[in-house]
Amino acid sequence: MTQPLTFEKKNILVTGGAGFIGSHVCEALLRDGHRVICVDNFATADVKNIETLLQHPSFRFIRLDINEPFDLERHTELADFKLPFQGIQEIFHFACPTSIKKFDQFKIQTLLSNSLGNYHVLELAKKYRAKILLASSSVVYGSRDGNREAVGEDDLGVVNHLTPRGCYDEGKRFAETMFETYRQVHEMDARIVRIFRTYGPRMPLFDGHLIPDFVLNALDGKDLVLNGGMDFKSSLCYVDDVVDGMFRVMKTQNYPGPVNLGSDVDLKLADVAQKIVQMTESTSRIVPGEGFAFLSELSLPKIDRAKELGWFPLMRLDDGLKHTIGDLKANKILLTSV
């Protein structure tokens, strides 16, 4: 494999960089002194996630859809990054719609993002010989099986590709196949992380994501609605821990193959909701809600492979919820007026 040139400041592309996790990655890369190109089409992202970054001298935002062909060198706002000379050294690839309540609205975009969009981004990585990381998902393992509560990277997933979720679940499996095939054929440095349920500041609001909706409703004294049922269980990993895990996977000299990133602690979401009620000193009730195709009960991750890279989720649930509640409190007037 050809060794890339070394530059004092890397040019790093983050697709889907205005999304929940992507915006945290952009922020962390800037703290580390890199130049960041953030691309997003705002299908399920929000400009508020990157507002504080827009004035940063090493940050550039380009609004585009990766499902359409694009050439970053034609964007004059990237002239200072000297792409024809320096190119792009790393790519963090998140771009894919992830709405719960509006899942049906974005089915075709999801299908294309997991195929044609990946092709465009992989071709870009091939052009610049860039190291590239795919933000895959725990959905590749299929739904939680009573006989298999925890899944490791070598476990085979079972996914019904014809369900209403197929464009995302099977799409992520195909995305991994594309990345692995490009790695084999073009000798690219392509890496994969499988992200389990993640929470923290900047999660999409009013979209069925349980934690932010719990917090907003608790602050307003409204019912906390448990979409998925009162017995719905999940692991929860704080976003900063997930970002740290991705950076470790990107930096390691000995990539071990796909890496699970998530908490291996099983939680009843009803208990988490009750904790939020207590932390906000709310009088809200906890009630069952409706089911959504995009909201399913997933297996827990085995994280031995991540531990070998020195990674482990460090944020305690109480502390993570405290940060999330504090962020929503600070922005509540703006958020509730949207």
C-alpha positions as a Python dict, from the first residue, in 0.01 Angstrom:
ca = {
    (1, 'M'): (0, 0, 0),
    (2, 'T'): (139, 341, -102),
    (3, 'Q'): (236, 556, 195),
    (4, 'P'): (55, 895, 189),
    (5, 'L'): (243, 1222, 219),
    (6, 'T'): (264, 1375, 565),
    (7, 'F'): (131, 1725, 627),
    (8, 'E'): (148, 1935, 943),
    (9, 'K'): (-227, 1998, 921),
    (10, 'K'): (-445, 1728, 770),
    (11, 'N'): (-735, 1806, 539),
    (12, 'I'): (-1018, 1593, 677),
    (13, 'L'): (-1361, 1548, 519),
    (14, 'V'): (-1664, 1470, 736),
    (15, 'T'): (-1972, 1369, 537),
    (16, 'G'): (-2295, 1417, 728),
    (17, 'G'): (-2090, 1654, 942),
    (18, 'A'): (-2387, 1865, 1052),
    (19, 'G'): (-2557, 1564, 1207),
    (20, 'F'): (-2556, 1456, 1570),
    (21, 'I'): (-2235, 1252, 1585),
    (22, 'G'): (-2075, 1412, 1278),
    (23, 'S'): (-2082, 1760, 1433),
    (24, 'H'): (-1904, 1632, 1744),
    (25, 'V'): (-1638, 1475, 1520),
    (26, 'C'): (-1589, 1808, 1337),
    (27, 'E'): (-1549, 1988, 1668),
    (28, 'A'): (-1297, 1736, 1803),
    (29, 'L'): (-1091, 1743, 1480),
    (30, 'L'): (-1067, 2123, 1499),
    (31, 'R'): (-949, 2098, 1860),
    (32, 'D'): (-676, 1864, 1737),
    (33, 'G'): (-558, 2128, 1490),
    (34, 'H'): (-683, 1985, 1160),
    (35, 'R'): (-860, 2150, 866),
    (36, 'V'): (-1215, 2022, 841),
    (37, 'I'): (-1442, 2009, 536),
    (38, 'C'): (-1798, 1940, 649),
    (39, 'V'): (-2054, 1838, 388),
    (40, 'D'): (-2425, 1782, 450),
    (41, 'N'): (-2757, 1831, 271),
    (42, 'F'): (-2956, 1890, 594),
    (43, 'A'): (-3200, 1609, 513),
    (44, 'T'): (-3201, 1504, 879),
    (45, 'A'): (-2927, 1731, 1018),
    (46, 'D'): (-2949, 2086, 1156),
    (47, 'V'): (-2738, 2393, 1091),
    (48, 'K'): (-2752, 2471, 1465),
    (49, 'N'): (-2515, 2178, 1521),
    (50, 'I'): (-2231, 2358, 1342),
    (51, 'E'): (-2316, 2724, 1401),
    (52, 'T'): (-2032, 2770, 1650),
    (53, 'L'): (-1785, 2619, 1400),
    (54, 'L'): (-1869, 2834, 1097),
    (55, 'Q'): (-1635, 3118, 1198),
    (56, 'H'): (-1342, 2886, 1271),
    (57, 'P'): (-1058, 2958, 1023),
    (58, 'S'): (-993, 2585, 968),
    (59, 'F'): (-1358, 2489, 909),
    (60, 'R'): (-1546, 2496, 581),
    (61, 'F'): (-1904, 2388, 521),
    (62, 'I'): (-2026, 2276, 179),
    (63, 'R'): (-2394, 2202, 128),
    (64, 'L'): (-2421, 1908, -109),
    (65, 'D'): (-2586, 1570, -151),
    (66, 'I'): (-2337, 1283, -177),
    (67, 'N'): (-2593, 1094, -387),
    (68, 'E'): (-2510, 1340, -667),
    (69, 'P'): (-2163, 1354, -830),
    (70, 'F'): (-1945, 1627, -676),
    (71, 'D'): (-1597, 1771, -713),
    (72, 'L'): (-1466, 1951, -405),
    (73, 'E'): (-1189, 2118, -604),
    (74, 'R'): (-1451, 2326, -787),
    (75, 'H'): (-1562, 2492, -461),
    (76, 'T'): (-1373, 2822, -434),
    (77, 'E'): (-1435, 2842, -58),
    (78, 'L'): (-1188, 2554, -22),
    (79, 'A'): (-904, 2737, -201),
    (80, 'D'): (-711, 2788, 127),
    (81, 'F'): (-709, 2411, 180),
    (82, 'K'): (-507, 2364, -144),
    (83, 'L'): (-685, 2044, -242),
    (84, 'P'): (-510, 2006, -583),
    (85, 'F'): (-175, 1997, -399),
    (86, 'Q'): (-252, 1850, -57),
    (87, 'G'): (-566, 1654, -132),
    (88, 'I'): (-760, 1495, 155),
    (89, 'Q'): (-587, 1279, 414),
    (90, 'E'): (-885, 1134, 604),
    (91, 'I'): (-1259, 1091, 558),
    (92, 'F'): (-1518, 1024, 829),
    (93, 'H'): (-1826, 902, 646),
    (94, 'F'): (-2161, 952, 824),
    (95, 'A'): (-2388, 1078, 546),
    (96, 'C'): (-2715, 882, 558),
    (97, 'P'): (-3064, 988, 672),
    (98, 'T'): (-3138, 870, 1027),
    (99, 'S'): (-3484, 1005, 1107),
    (100, 'I'): (-3718, 794, 1322),
    (101, 'K'): (-4052, 968, 1272),
    (102, 'K'): (-3975, 1069, 910),
    (103, 'F'): (-3811, 741, 813),
    (104, 'D'): (-4061, 671, 532),
    (105, 'Q'): (-4001, 1017, 383),
    (106, 'F'): (-3631, 944, 328),
    (107, 'K'): (-3641, 580, 218),
    (108, 'I'): (-3512, 641, -135),
    (109, 'Q'): (-3242, 881, -11),
    (110, 'T'): (-3140, 618, 244),
    (111, 'L'): (-3121, 353, -25),
    (112, 'L'): (-2907, 576, -247),
    (113, 'S'): (-2685, 695, 39),
    (114, 'N'): (-2598, 335, 122),
    (115, 'S'): (-2506, 260, -239),
    (116, 'L'): (-2453, 545, -486),
    (117, 'G'): (-2350, 791, -214),
    (118, 'N'): (-2093, 544, -82),
    (119, 'Y'): (-1960, 501, -435),
    (120, 'H'): (-1902, 875, -475),
    (121, 'V'): (-1727, 902, -138),
    (122, 'L'): (-1515, 590, -193),
    (123, 'E'): (-1407, 717, -535),
    (124, 'L'): (-1302, 1043, -367),
    (125, 'A'): (-1099, 847, -112),
    (126, 'K'): (-939, 647, -394),
    (127, 'K'): (-849, 966, -582),
    (128, 'Y'): (-667, 1118, -284),
    (129, 'R'): (-549, 788, -129),
    (130, 'A'): (-728, 903, 184),
    (131, 'K'): (-782, 687, 490),
    (132, 'I'): (-1158, 646, 525),
    (133, 'L'): (-1383, 539, 812),
    (134, 'L'): (-1740, 417, 764),
    (135, 'A'): (-1984, 492, 1045),
    (136, 'S'): (-2181, 169, 1019),
    (137, 'S'): (-2446, 57, 1263),
    (138, 'S'): (-2539, -216, 1507),
    (139, 'V'): (-2836, -291, 1279),
    (140, 'V'): (-2608, -511, 1066),
    (141, 'Y'): (-2648, -780, 1334),
    (142, 'G'): (-3027, -779, 1308),
    (143, 'S'): (-3280, -745, 1588),
    (144, 'R'): (-3210, -866, 1942),
    (145, 'D'): (-3240, -1242, 1971),
    (146, 'G'): (-3331, -1399, 2303),
    (147, 'N'): (-3062, -1658, 2243),
    (148, 'R'): (-2797, -1398, 2166),
    (149, 'E'): (-2806, -1093, 2392),
    (150, 'A'): (-2457, -968, 2296),
    (151, 'V'): (-2287, -967, 1956),
    (152, 'G'): (-1921, -960, 1857),
    (153, 'E'): (-1773, -844, 1530),
    (154, 'D'): (-1736, -1201, 1400),
    (155, 'D'): (-2104, -1283, 1461),
    (156, 'L'): (-2316, -1304, 1151),
    (157, 'G'): (-2621, -1080, 1137),
    (158, 'V'): (-2965, -1193, 1025),
    (159, 'V'): (-3158, -916, 852),
    (160, 'N'): (-3489, -939, 668),
    (161, 'H'): (-3406, -721, 368),
    (162, 'L'): (-3772, -682, 264),
    (163, 'T'): (-3905, -516, 580),
    (164, 'P'): (-3994, -145, 596),
    (165, 'R'): (-3645, -97, 753),
    (166, 'G'): (-3463, -285, 476),
    (167, 'C'): (-3325, 21, 298),
    (168, 'Y'): (-3132, 110, 616),
    (169, 'D'): (-3056, -230, 773),
    (170, 'E'): (-2956, -412, 455),
    (171, 'G'): (-2819, -83, 325),
    (172, 'K'): (-2564, -65, 606),
    (173, 'R'): (-2461, -424, 541),
    (174, 'F'): (-2408, -341, 173),
    (175, 'A'): (-2218, -26, 270),
    (176, 'E'): (-1974, -241, 468),
    (177, 'T'): (-1940, -473, 168),
    (178, 'M'): (-1857, -175, -55),
    (179, 'F'): (-1590, -49, 184),
    (180, 'E'): (-1434, -392, 224),
    (181, 'T'): (-1439, -451, -152),
    (182, 'Y'): (-1265, -118, -221),
    (183, 'R'): (-1008, -209, 44),
    (184, 'Q'): (-939, -542, -128),
    (185, 'V'): (-940, -424, -489),
    (186, 'H'): (-777, -81, -457),
    (187, 'E'): (-561, -151, -148),
    (188, 'M'): (-727, 141, 30),
    (189, 'D'): (-709, 205, 403),
    (190, 'A'): (-1082, 163, 465),
    (191, 'R'): (-1207, 105, 819),
    (192, 'I'): (-1547, 30, 973),
    (193, 'V'): (-1703, 104, 1312),
    (194, 'R'): (-2042, -32, 1413),
    (195, 'I'): (-2209, 227, 1632),
    (196, 'F'): (-2465, 120, 1891),
    (197, 'R'): (-2728, 349, 2043),
    (198, 'T'): (-2568, 683, 2128),
    (199, 'Y'): (-2697, 988, 2316),
    (200, 'G'): (-2588, 1337, 2414),
    (201, 'P'): (-2619, 1703, 2314),
    (202, 'R'): (-2736, 1780, 1957),
    (203, 'M'): (-2953, 1474, 1915),
    (204, 'P'): (-3244, 1537, 1675),
    (205, 'L'): (-3545, 1679, 1857),
    (206, 'F'): (-3914, 1591, 1826),
    (207, 'D'): (-3820, 1294, 1606),
    (208, 'G'): (-3881, 997, 1834),
    (209, 'H'): (-3529, 983, 1981),
    (210, 'L'): (-3610, 887, 2335),
    (211, 'I'): (-3351, 1072, 2544),
    (212, 'P'): (-3396, 1430, 2414),
    (213, 'D'): (-3773, 1388, 2394),
    (214, 'F'): (-3776, 1257, 2751),
    (215, 'V'): (-3579, 1560, 2870),
    (216, 'L'): (-3787, 1821, 2686),
    (217, 'N'): (-4113, 1668, 2804),
    (218, 'A'): (-3985, 1641, 3162),
    (219, 'L'): (-3883, 2008, 3159),
    (220, 'D'): (-4234, 2098, 3040),
    (221, 'G'): (-4413, 1862, 3281),
    (222, 'K'): (-4552, 1658, 2992),
    (223, 'D'): (-4582, 1280, 2972),
    (224, 'L'): (-4264, 1092, 2885),
    (225, 'V'): (-4373, 867, 2599),
    (226, 'L'): (-4196, 532, 2571),
    (227, 'N'): (-4217, 455, 2200),
    (228, 'G'): (-4129, 89, 2169),
    (229, 'G'): (-4315, -13, 2484),
    (230, 'M'): (-4263, -3, 2859),
    (231, 'D'): (-4024, -300, 2847),
    (232, 'F'): (-3804, -155, 2572),
    (233, 'K'): (-3436, -216, 2648),
    (234, 'S'): (-3118, -72, 2502),
    (235, 'S'): (-2759, 19, 2576),
    (236, 'L'): (-2668, 388, 2579),
    (237, 'C'): (-2324, 529, 2504),
    (238, 'Y'): (-2236, 898, 2541),
    (239, 'V'): (-2138, 1071, 2218),
    (240, 'D'): (-1792, 1182, 2338),
    (241, 'D'): (-1701, 820, 2410),
    (242, 'V'): (-1813, 714, 2061),
    (243, 'V'): (-1606, 991, 1901),
    (244, 'D'): (-1302, 885, 2103),
    (245, 'G'): (-1354, 528, 1986),
    (246, 'M'): (-1366, 632, 1621),
    (247, 'F'): (-1046, 831, 1656),
    (248, 'R'): (-872, 529, 1811),
    (249, 'V'): (-986, 307, 1524),
    (250, 'M'): (-865, 567, 1275),
    (251, 'K'): (-525, 610, 1441),
    (252, 'T'): (-430, 249, 1512),
    (253, 'Q'): (-152, 102, 1297),
    (254, 'N'): (-308, -244, 1315),
    (255, 'Y'): (-670, -218, 1209),
    (256, 'P'): (-837, -536, 1341),
    (257, 'G'): (-1145, -526, 1119),
    (258, 'P'): (-1488, -381, 1206),
    (259, 'V'): (-1508, -251, 1563),
    (260, 'N'): (-1817, -231, 1785),
    (261, 'L'): (-1856, 102, 1965),
    (262, 'G'): (-2120, 117, 2236),
    (263, 'S'): (-2204, 38, 2593),
    (264, 'D'): (-2236, -326, 2694),
    (265, 'V'): (-2469, -236, 2983),
    (266, 'D'): (-2836, -322, 2924),
    (267, 'L'): (-3088, -61, 3039),
    (268, 'K'): (-3466, -49, 3060),
    (269, 'L'): (-3561, 282, 2902),
    (270, 'A'): (-3844, 318, 3154),
    (271, 'D'): (-3578, 332, 3427),
    (272, 'V'): (-3382, 592, 3230),
    (273, 'A'): (-3700, 797, 3188),
    (274, 'Q'): (-3763, 782, 3563),
    (275, 'K'): (-3407, 896, 3626),
    (276, 'I'): (-3463, 1196, 3396),
    (277, 'V'): (-3786, 1282, 3580),
    (278, 'Q'): (-3593, 1283, 3909),
    (279, 'M'): (-3297, 1480, 3773),
    (280, 'T'): (-3525, 1752, 3631),
    (281, 'E'): (-3747, 1752, 3942),
    (282, 'S'): (-4043, 1700, 3711),
    (283, 'T'): (-4395, 1578, 3784),
    (284, 'S'): (-4421, 1404, 3445),
    (285, 'R'): (-4570, 1059, 3404),
    (286, 'I'): (-4413, 777, 3200),
    (287, 'V'): (-4655, 628, 2947),
    (288, 'P'): (-4632, 378, 2656),
    (289, 'G'): (-4632, 513, 2303),
    (290, 'E'): (-4639, 388, 1945),
    (291, 'G'): (-4381, 177, 1765),
    (292, 'F'): (-4164, 309, 1483),
    (293, 'A'): (-3991, 101, 1216),
    (294, 'F'): (-3659, 278, 1280),
    (295, 'L'): (-3678, 225, 1657),
    (296, 'S'): (-3601, -136, 1741),
    (297, 'E'): (-3454, -332, 2030),
    (298, 'L'): (-3096, -420, 1937),
    (299, 'S'): (-2839, -657, 2083),
    (300, 'L'): (-2568, -541, 2321),
    (301, 'P'): (-2216, -506, 2182),
    (302, 'K'): (-1921, -716, 2279),
    (303, 'I'): (-1642, -458, 2301),
    (304, 'D'): (-1332, -672, 2350),
    (305, 'R'): (-1188, -558, 2016),
    (306, 'A'): (-1234, -192, 2109),
    (307, 'K'): (-1076, -254, 2449),
    (308, 'E'): (-766, -386, 2273),
    (309, 'L'): (-735, -37, 2121),
    (310, 'G'): (-745, 114, 2470),
    (311, 'W'): (-1112, 217, 2446),
    (312, 'F'): (-1386, 184, 2701),
    (313, 'P'): (-1701, 397, 2760),
    (314, 'L'): (-1599, 634, 3040),
    (315, 'M'): (-1905, 857, 3082),
    (316, 'R'): (-2136, 746, 3361),
    (317, 'L'): (-2504, 751, 3267),
    (318, 'D'): (-2588, 1007, 3537),
    (319, 'D'): (-2312, 1241, 3415),
    (320, 'G'): (-2406, 1197, 3050),
    (321, 'L'): (-2770, 1272, 3124),
    (322, 'K'): (-2663, 1575, 3328),
    (323, 'H'): (-2470, 1713, 3028),
    (324, 'T'): (-2760, 1639, 2794),
    (325, 'I'): (-3017, 1800, 3025),
    (326, 'G'): (-2792, 2104, 3074),
    (327, 'D'): (-2756, 2151, 2698),
    (328, 'L'): (-3130, 2130, 2642),
    (329, 'K'): (-3203, 2365, 2932),
    (330, 'A'): (-2959, 2621, 2792),
    (331, 'N'): (-3127, 2611, 2451),
    (332, 'K'): (-3485, 2543, 2556),
    (333, 'I'): (-3631, 2879, 2455),
    (334, 'L'): (-3482, 2852, 2107),
    (335, 'L'): (-3566, 2484, 2068),
    (336, 'T'): (-3930, 2509, 2170),
    (337, 'S'): (-3987, 2801, 1932),
    (338, 'V'): (-3869, 2603, 1627),
}
